[in-house]
């Protein structure tokens, strides 16, 4: 017996589970581009996410979290090294510029500044490309950036 008020419900669609990937670990590194403290925040978030991913069973997720954290630490290391080189080279060149017996100081100063600023821009662009590539391919494979120093081991 079926009551007239009973409605026949349509069948439910099957539940789709998201595939296991390391995409979020790479996507969180976009925090590096927050002004002033972005790199520090990205390193802290990457290390915390890596610690939480260590207990997961999926090796792709664990490895992507590890390499994302390694890249965040490596990027900070490269930035600090570039700033140290910049300060170590720029100060003596600035002092040389005002010496009268040193001709061509302006040309040397400009070329060094151009090299240092160019390398900084190249590092920022490489970091952006690495994060985008890691976010895209980490669903299928482990993304290992070429310039990442393996600070954190498996």
Order of alpha helices (4+ residues) and beta strands (2+ residues): alpha-alpha-alpha-alpha
